[in-house]
């Protein structure tokens, strides 16, 4: 559809007419961002935000209409609450409507299908020419009837006589309220969709790989359809349960490009506190979260965290129920572990997110060495990150024997060879998950029974060397 400049030019004037029209209604009052005195946003992990919008408004007493404009486009109207801060109990909502069918040139044209409009030619070379027309259709482009002729599109500008019904300039909550105080300080609270946050961590691993520096950032995405200017920001970490929502048949969310903005580290880090079954982080400084913006705020810093790198070669439970082919030259996975304890420079609840690991090369430049996701991690718990597979550590597995002793009993023997092409000695944990009731009856070295279903052989492997571990096991299914 070709929407001409005249429609766009008229939007501002038409919006003003709409506001004036509503304000002229008996007892009606509009409140916009100009009345806002405070805004607070609490963001949750599951894509919702709790908005607290405080405004000072002059109202007439008695039953009246109040239009609360500039709310989030993805507001959940059933969660709306309104109270008077200065005079508690002096205002009550009797009826509520949420109007979100926003004015756009395309929607305005759709509302005028089958109606009379005007086409105006503003070309200075021919002078101002105005002609009446009927808008027949806007499907795949406008179709006009001028006199007895049908035009598929038209070079002139479209002029509409008035704003179509049921279109609003901004998402608005429209209430019928009962009010007993003329000057009000109102606090509106509501939940909105489209507010998400997650934690992103930067881990700088020391050259000796025995310590790391940890920095945590909060990454927020705001697609709620509103801007929160100079807002007090709080973050709730944890899985808050939400009842299933009924989704209407409307169109999906329009996705915009997000502008990433980084806030410098504040002098004071966000304050953490237990909050029910969750954890609440309060950002000490106010911040502006724009519509369709991605923002990062520093959450915490922890230098000198003691850590350990581990190599782990794992088997599978299926190995003990059947004959298997040898496996050759499998690269050994490598993990990084640290304790989330106060005496280890951390000791805070760590929100779920992605931990990215960096390390200096021989020239002193940081290089990316792997990443892994972490769940919400309470204090005093261990964090284990899968960095990737070691290039210079390879393993082979050979099933040396397999016997079906009985219908529910097998006996099998294995030889695992580990080859280390690094220039340092390492220890590789050979982790063997065992099904059913199992008993190792022969072994080349001692093992640790990690739990009822797991045996772990810790195998030292010299640099540029090779080590083998063998064992025979009976498994009863």
C-alpha positions as CSV (number, residue, x, y, z in Angstrom):
1,X,0.0,0.0,0.0
2,X,1.4,3.5,-0.8
3,X,0.7,5.8,2.1
4,X,1.4,9.4,1.1
5,X,3.1,12.1,3.2
6,X,-0.1,14.0,3.9
7,X,-1.4,11.1,6.1
8,X,1.8,11.2,8.1
9,X,1.6,14.9,8.3
10,X,-1.9,14.9,9.6
11,X,-1.2,12.3,12.4
12,X,0.1,14.9,14.9
13,X,-3.0,17.2,14.4
14,X,-5.3,14.2,14.5
15,X,-3.7,13.0,17.7
16,X,-4.3,16.4,19.3
17,X,-7.9,16.4,18.2
18,X,-8.3,12.9,19.8
19,X,-6.9,14.1,23.1
20,X,-9.0,17.2,23.1
21,X,-12.1,15.2,22.2
22,X,-11.6,12.8,25.1
23,X,-10.6,15.6,27.5
24,X,-13.8,17.4,26.6
25,X,-15.9,14.4,27.7
26,X,-17.8,15.0,31.0
27,X,-15.4,14.5,33.9
28,X,-12.6,13.0,31.8
29,X,-8.9,13.5,32.6
30,X,-5.8,12.4,30.8
31,X,-2.5,11.7,32.5
32,X,0.7,11.2,30.5
33,X,4.5,10.9,31.2
34,X,4.5,14.6,31.9
35,X,2.8,13.8,35.2
36,X,5.2,11.0,36.1
37,X,7.2,11.6,39.3
38,X,8.7,8.1,39.7
39,X,9.1,4.8,37.9
40,X,10.3,1.5,39.1
41,X,10.8,-1.8,37.3
42,X,11.3,-5.3,38.7
43,X,12.4,-7.8,36.1
44,X,12.0,-11.6,36.4
45,X,13.8,-14.4,34.6
46,X,10.7,-15.6,32.8
47,X,10.1,-12.6,30.6
48,X,7.8,-10.4,32.8
49,X,8.3,-7.1,34.5
50,X,6.5,-5.5,37.4
51,X,6.0,-1.7,36.7
52,X,5.3,0.9,39.4
53,X,4.4,4.2,37.8
54,X,3.8,7.1,40.1
55,X,2.1,10.3,38.9
56,X,0.6,13.5,40.3
57,X,-2.8,14.3,38.8
58,X,-5.6,16.8,39.4
59,X,-9.0,15.1,39.3
60,X,-12.6,16.1,39.7
61,X,-14.5,14.5,42.6
62,X,-17.1,11.9,42.2
63,X,-17.5,9.4,39.3
64,X,-15.3,10.2,36.4
65,X,-13.2,8.9,33.5
66,X,-9.4,8.7,33.8
67,X,-7.2,7.9,30.8
68,X,-3.8,6.6,32.0
69,X,-1.6,6.9,28.9
70,X,1.9,5.8,28.1
71,X,1.7,2.4,29.7
72,X,3.6,-0.6,28.3
73,X,2.0,-2.0,25.1
74,X,2.4,-5.5,26.5
75,X,0.7,-4.7,29.8
76,X,-1.4,-7.6,31.3
77,X,-4.6,-5.6,32.1
78,X,-5.8,-8.2,34.6
79,X,-2.8,-7.5,36.8
80,X,-3.4,-3.7,37.1
81,X,-3.6,-2.1,40.5
82,X,-4.2,1.6,41.4
83,X,-3.9,3.3,44.7
84,X,-3.6,6.8,46.1
85,X,-0.2,7.3,47.8
86,X,-1.1,10.6,49.5
87,X,-4.7,9.7,50.4
88,X,-5.2,6.0,50.7
89,X,-8.7,4.7,50.0
90,X,-9.7,7.9,48.2
91,X,-9.9,6.4,44.7
92,X,-11.4,3.2,43.4
93,X,-11.6,1.7,39.9
94,X,-15.2,0.9,38.9
95,X,-14.5,-0.2,35.3
96,X,-11.4,-0.7,33.2
97,X,-10.7,-0.8,29.5
98,X,-7.3,-1.3,27.8
99,X,-7.1,0.3,24.4
100,X,-4.1,-0.8,22.3
101,X,-5.4,-0.4,18.7
102,X,-2.8,2.2,17.8
103,X,-3.0,4.8,15.1
104,X,-0.9,4.1,12.0
105,X,-1.5,5.3,8.4
106,X,-2.3,1.8,7.3
107,X,-4.9,1.2,10.1
108,X,-6.5,4.6,9.4
109,X,-6.8,3.8,5.7
110,X,-8.4,0.4,6.6
111,X,-11.0,2.2,8.8
112,X,-12.0,4.4,5.8
113,X,-12.7,1.6,3.3
114,X,-16.1,2.3,1.8
115,X,-16.1,5.9,2.9
116,X,-15.6,9.3,1.3
117,X,-12.2,10.9,1.5
118,X,-10.3,13.7,-0.3
119,X,-7.3,13.5,-2.7
120,X,-5.2,16.7,-2.7
121,X,-2.5,17.4,-5.3
122,X,0.1,19.7,-3.7
123,X,2.3,20.0,-6.9
124,X,3.2,23.7,-7.2
125,X,3.5,23.4,-10.9
126,X,-0.3,22.8,-11.3
127,X,-1.5,24.5,-8.2
128,X,-3.7,23.1,-5.4
129,X,-6.2,20.6,-6.8
130,X,-8.7,18.8,-4.5
131,X,-11.1,16.1,-5.5
132,X,-13.6,14.0,-3.6
133,X,-13.2,10.2,-3.8
134,X,-14.3,6.9,-2.3
135,X,-11.8,4.4,-0.9
136,X,-12.9,1.0,-2.2
137,X,-10.1,-1.2,-0.9
138,X,-6.6,-1.3,0.6
139,X,-5.8,-4.9,-0.2
140,X,-2.4,-5.0,-1.9
141,X,-2.7,-1.2,-2.5
142,X,-5.4,1.5,-2.4
143,X,-8.3,1.5,-4.9
144,X,-10.2,4.8,-5.3
145,X,-13.3,5.8,-7.1
146,X,-13.3,9.4,-8.4
147,X,-16.4,10.2,-10.3
148,X,-17.0,7.3,-12.6
149,X,-13.4,6.2,-12.8
150,X,-11.5,3.7,-10.7
151,X,-7.9,4.5,-9.8
152,X,-5.4,1.8,-8.6
153,X,-3.4,4.1,-6.5
154,X,-3.2,7.8,-7.0
155,X,-0.3,10.4,-7.0
156,X,-2.2,12.8,-4.8
157,X,-2.1,13.0,-1.0
158,X,-4.9,11.4,1.1
159,X,-6.9,13.6,3.5
160,X,-9.2,12.0,6.0
161,X,-12.0,14.1,7.6
162,X,-11.5,12.8,11.2
163,X,-9.9,10.2,13.3
164,X,-11.6,6.8,12.9
165,X,-13.3,5.4,16.0
166,X,-11.5,3.0,18.3
167,X,-8.0,4.1,17.4
168,X,-5.7,5.6,20.0
169,X,-2.3,7.4,19.7
170,X,-0.7,5.5,22.6
171,X,-1.5,2.4,24.6
172,X,-3.9,3.6,27.3
173,X,-5.8,2.3,30.4
174,X,-9.2,3.9,30.5
175,X,-11.0,3.8,33.8
176,X,-14.2,4.8,35.3
177,X,-13.2,5.7,38.9
178,X,-14.8,7.0,42.0
179,X,-12.6,9.8,43.5
180,X,-13.0,11.8,46.7
181,X,-9.8,13.9,46.6
182,X,-9.0,16.6,44.0
183,X,-5.2,16.4,44.0
184,X,-3.9,12.9,43.8
185,X,-0.6,11.1,43.8
186,X,-1.4,7.8,42.1
187,X,0.7,4.7,41.9
188,X,-0.2,2.3,39.1
189,X,1.2,-1.2,39.3
190,X,1.0,-3.9,36.6
191,X,2.8,-6.8,35.0
192,X,4.0,-6.6,31.5
193,X,5.4,-9.1,29.1
194,X,8.5,-8.4,27.0
195,X,11.0,-7.7,29.8
196,X,13.7,-10.2,30.0
197,X,17.1,-10.4,31.9
198,X,19.9,-12.9,32.2
199,X,23.3,-13.0,33.7
200,X,26.5,-13.0,31.5
201,X,29.8,-13.8,33.2
202,X,33.3,-13.1,32.1
203,X,36.0,-15.4,33.6
204,X,39.6,-14.5,33.1
205,X,41.7,-17.6,33.8
206,X,45.2,-17.1,35.1
207,X,48.2,-18.5,33.2
208,X,48.8,-21.1,35.9
209,X,45.1,-22.1,35.6
210,X,44.7,-22.1,39.4
211,X,42.7,-18.9,39.8
212,X,40.4,-16.7,37.8
213,X,38.8,-13.2,37.9
214,X,35.0,-13.3,37.7
215,X,32.9,-10.4,36.4
216,X,29.1,-10.7,36.1
217,X,26.9,-8.5,34.0
218,X,23.1,-8.3,33.8
219,X,21.8,-8.2,30.2
220,X,18.3,-6.8,29.9
221,X,16.1,-6.8,26.8
222,X,13.1,-4.4,26.8
223,X,10.4,-5.2,24.2
224,X,7.5,-4.3,26.4
225,X,6.4,-1.3,24.3
226,X,7.5,1.4,26.8
227,X,10.6,3.3,27.9
228,X,11.4,3.5,31.6
229,X,13.2,6.7,32.2
230,X,15.5,7.1,35.2
231,X,13.9,4.0,36.7
232,X,14.7,2.2,39.9
233,X,15.7,-1.3,38.8
234,X,15.4,-4.6,40.7
235,X,16.0,-8.1,39.4
236,X,14.5,-11.3,40.8
237,X,16.5,-14.5,40.3
238,X,14.5,-17.7,40.5
239,X,11.7,-19.6,38.8
240,X,8.5,-17.7,39.7
241,X,5.5,-19.8,38.6
242,X,3.1,-18.4,36.1
243,X,-0.3,-19.7,35.3
244,X,-0.8,-20.5,31.5
245,X,-2.1,-17.6,29.5
246,X,-4.7,-17.8,26.9
247,X,-3.3,-16.4,23.6
248,X,-5.6,-14.6,21.2
249,X,-5.4,-15.0,17.5
250,X,-3.6,-11.7,16.9
251,X,-0.4,-11.2,15.1
252,X,2.9,-12.0,16.8
253,X,5.3,-9.6,18.4
254,X,7.1,-7.3,16.0
255,X,10.9,-7.8,16.6
256,X,13.2,-4.8,16.3
257,X,16.9,-4.5,16.2
258,X,18.2,-4.0,19.8
259,X,20.7,-1.3,20.7
260,X,23.2,-2.6,23.2
261,X,24.2,-0.1,25.9
262,X,26.8,-0.8,28.6
263,X,26.6,0.9,32.0
264,X,29.9,1.5,33.7
265,X,30.5,-0.4,36.9
266,X,28.9,1.6,39.8
267,X,30.9,2.5,42.9
268,X,28.6,0.2,44.8
269,X,27.5,-3.1,43.3
270,X,23.9,-4.2,43.3
271,X,22.6,-5.2,46.7
272,X,21.5,-8.9,47.0
273,X,18.9,-10.1,49.5
274,X,16.8,-13.2,50.1
275,X,13.2,-12.6,48.9
276,X,10.8,-15.4,49.7
277,X,12.1,-18.4,47.8
278,X,14.1,-16.2,45.4
279,X,16.9,-13.7,45.4
280,X,16.4,-10.0,44.8
281,X,19.2,-7.7,43.3
282,X,18.7,-4.0,43.7
283,X,20.7,-1.8,41.3
284,X,22.1,1.1,43.4
285,X,21.9,3.8,40.7
286,X,18.9,4.7,38.6
287,X,19.0,3.9,34.9
288,X,17.0,4.5,31.7
289,X,15.8,1.4,29.8
290,X,14.6,2.4,26.4
291,X,12.0,0.6,24.3
292,X,13.6,-2.1,22.1
293,X,17.0,-1.8,23.8
294,X,19.4,-4.3,25.2
295,X,21.3,-2.9,28.3
296,X,24.1,-4.4,30.3
297,X,24.8,-3.5,34.0
298,X,27.6,-4.8,36.1
299,X,26.3,-7.2,38.8
300,X,29.5,-8.2,40.7
301,X,33.3,-8.6,40.6
302,X,35.3,-11.3,42.2
303,X,39.1,-11.3,41.6
304,X,41.4,-14.2,42.6
305,X,38.8,-17.0,42.7
306,X,40.6,-20.3,43.2
307,X,39.7,-22.9,40.5
308,X,40.9,-26.2,39.0
309,X,40.9,-27.6,35.5
310,X,39.7,-31.2,35.2
311,X,39.9,-33.7,32.4
312,X,37.1,-36.3,32.2
313,X,36.6,-39.2,29.9
314,X,33.2,-40.8,30.2
315,X,31.7,-44.2,29.2
316,X,28.1,-45.1,28.8
317,X,25.7,-47.5,30.6
318,X,24.9,-49.3,27.3
319,X,28.5,-50.6,27.1
320,X,27.7,-53.4,29.7
321,X,24.7,-55.0,28.0
322,X,26.2,-55.8,24.6
323,X,29.3,-56.3,22.5
324,X,30.8,-53.0,21.3
325,X,33.3,-51.9,18.6
326,X,36.6,-50.3,19.7
327,X,36.6,-46.5,19.8
328,X,39.8,-44.6,18.7
329,X,41.3,-41.2,19.2
330,X,38.5,-39.6,21.1
331,X,39.4,-36.1,22.5
332,X,39.0,-35.8,26.2
333,X,36.5,-33.2,27.5
334,X,37.9,-30.5,29.8
335,X,36.1,-28.8,32.7
336,X,36.7,-25.8,34.9
337,X,35.5,-25.9,38.5
338,X,35.4,-23.4,41.4
339,X,33.6,-23.2,44.7
340,X,31.0,-20.4,45.2
341,X,32.1,-19.6,48.7
342,X,32.8,-16.4,50.6
343,X,36.3,-17.6,51.5
344,X,36.9,-18.1,47.8
345,X,36.1,-14.4,47.0
346,X,32.5,-15.2,45.8
347,X,29.8,-16.6,48.1
348,X,26.8,-15.0,46.5
349,X,23.7,-16.5,44.8
350,X,24.7,-16.6,41.1
351,X,21.8,-16.1,38.7
352,X,21.5,-18.4,35.7
353,X,23.3,-17.4,32.6
354,X,26.4,-18.0,30.4
355,X,29.9,-18.1,31.7
356,X,32.5,-17.2,29.1
357,X,36.2,-18.1,29.8
358,X,39.2,-16.1,28.5
359,X,42.9,-16.6,29.0
360,X,46.0,-14.6,28.0
361,X,48.2,-16.0,25.2
362,X,52.0,-15.7,25.2
363,X,51.7,-12.1,23.8
364,X,49.5,-11.0,26.7
365,X,46.3,-10.9,24.6
366,X,43.1,-12.4,26.0
367,X,41.7,-15.2,23.9
368,X,38.3,-16.9,24.2
369,X,38.6,-20.5,25.5
370,X,35.1,-21.7,25.9
371,X,31.7,-21.1,27.5
372,X,28.9,-23.0,29.3
373,X,25.5,-22.2,30.8
374,X,24.9,-22.3,34.5
375,X,21.7,-22.7,36.4
376,X,20.8,-20.6,39.5
377,X,23.6,-21.5,41.8
378,X,23.2,-20.8,45.6
379,X,26.2,-19.8,47.7
380,X,28.5,-22.6,48.9
381,X,27.8,-24.7,45.8
382,X,30.3,-25.9,43.2
383,X,30.3,-24.4,39.7
384,X,31.4,-26.8,36.9
385,X,31.9,-25.5,33.3
386,X,32.5,-27.6,30.2
387,X,35.1,-25.6,28.3
388,X,35.4,-28.0,25.3
389,X,37.6,-30.9,24.3
390,X,41.3,-31.0,24.8
391,X,43.2,-31.0,21.5
392,X,46.3,-32.8,22.9
393,X,44.5,-35.5,25.1
394,X,43.1,-38.5,23.3
395,X,41.6,-41.7,24.5
396,X,40.8,-45.2,23.1
397,X,38.5,-47.9,24.5
398,X,38.6,-51.6,23.7
399,X,36.1,-54.2,25.0
400,X,38.5,-57.1,25.6
401,X,35.8,-59.6,26.6
402,X,32.1,-59.9,26.9
403,X,30.1,-62.9,28.3
404,X,26.3,-63.3,28.8
405,X,26.6,-65.3,32.0
406,X,22.9,-65.4,32.5
407,X,19.8,-63.8,31.1
408,X,20.2,-60.9,33.6
409,X,24.0,-61.1,34.2
410,X,26.9,-60.0,32.0
411,X,30.7,-59.9,32.5
412,X,32.8,-57.7,30.4
413,X,36.4,-56.4,30.4
414,X,37.8,-53.1,29.1
415,X,41.1,-51.5,28.3
416,X,41.2,-47.7,28.1
417,X,44.3,-46.0,26.8
418,X,45.0,-42.3,27.4
419,X,47.7,-40.4,25.4
420,X,49.0,-37.0,26.5
421,X,50.7,-34.8,23.9
422,X,50.8,-31.8,26.1
423,X,54.0,-30.5,27.7
424,X,52.7,-30.9,31.2
425,X,51.6,-33.9,33.3
426,X,47.8,-34.3,33.7
427,X,45.3,-36.4,35.6
428,X,42.3,-37.8,33.6
429,X,39.2,-39.0,35.4
430,X,37.8,-42.1,33.6
431,X,34.1,-42.0,34.6
432,X,32.2,-45.2,34.1
433,X,28.4,-45.1,34.6
434,X,27.3,-48.6,35.6
435,X,23.7,-49.9,35.3
436,X,22.0,-52.2,37.7
437,X,23.9,-54.1,40.4
438,X,27.6,-54.0,39.5
439,X,30.9,-55.4,40.9
440,X,34.4,-54.8,39.6
441,X,36.2,-58.1,40.0
442,X,39.6,-57.2,38.4
443,X,41.3,-53.8,38.1
444,X,44.7,-52.3,37.2
445,X,44.3,-49.6,39.8
446,X,42.0,-48.4,42.5
447,X,38.8,-46.5,41.8
448,X,36.4,-44.3,43.6
449,X,32.7,-45.2,43.9
450,X,31.3,-41.8,43.3
451,X,27.7,-43.0,43.8
452,X,25.6,-46.1,43.4
453,X,25.9,-46.1,39.6
454,X,29.4,-44.6,39.0
455,X,33.0,-45.7,39.2
456,X,35.8,-43.2,38.7
457,X,39.4,-44.1,37.9
458,X,41.8,-41.1,38.4
459,X,44.6,-41.8,35.9
460,X,47.9,-39.8,36.0
461,X,49.3,-39.4,32.4
462,X,52.9,-38.0,32.0
463,X,53.6,-35.4,29.4
464,X,54.2,-36.9,26.0
465,X,53.2,-40.2,27.6
466,X,50.6,-42.9,27.7
467,X,48.7,-44.6,30.5
468,X,46.3,-47.5,30.5
469,X,43.5,-48.6,32.9
470,X,41.9,-52.1,32.7
471,X,39.1,-53.6,34.6
472,X,36.6,-56.5,34.5
473,X,33.1,-56.0,35.8
474,X,30.0,-58.1,36.4
475,X,26.6,-56.4,35.9
476,X,23.3,-57.7,37.1
477,X,20.3,-56.1,35.4
